[in-house]
Amino acid sequence: EPLDMVDLVRSLFSSGDRRLGLWICIVDNNIGGYLLAMPEPFGSDHWKYVLIRHAEVEAGIDLRNESKQVFNEVIEWTRKQGLRKIMMLTHRREDSMARSWGLVPYKAVMQLKLED
């Protein structure tokens, strides 16, 4: 849940926890975009991969160059964690993510909507 994530990020940031990967792009003194990543499984001492939990750029702001720099930094940060895999759940098109970032489809997310 978003509020739970806010509390988690605040706690990790305040304590300087190395599990928090947070990149923020400031544009005209405002947050223009950000990326949040963490090693997973989160509660384990034996991590398997880094999960990009959320990445967003505000509408109307062009951060293409900055996005490439941030993604390269995420790759380097992942390596510093001793990991060699990055995972990300996205609502964007798979072919676009593959072209832009080299991400490839892995598994599938399925859903079942329950009626009242």
C-alpha angles and dihedrals in degrees: 000000000000096000091049089051091051090053092047093050091047091051095047092045093048093051096042090239111183091219091076115092107183126164121180128187114207118206119181091343092306132100105264096177144340144192126209120196135168137179113256147258080041100203094046131090089216107069121195104186145345115262118208096217098184138358123176140165120197115249115269095019120115109215099154094126093042091047091057091049092048092048090051089051090050089053091051092045089051090053091049088055087058092249132127104192134072121194128191136178111214139175090208125100115283094226092052092050090048092051095044102039110009092247115150130200114272122180119326138261113229129188139196118197112213120212121224 
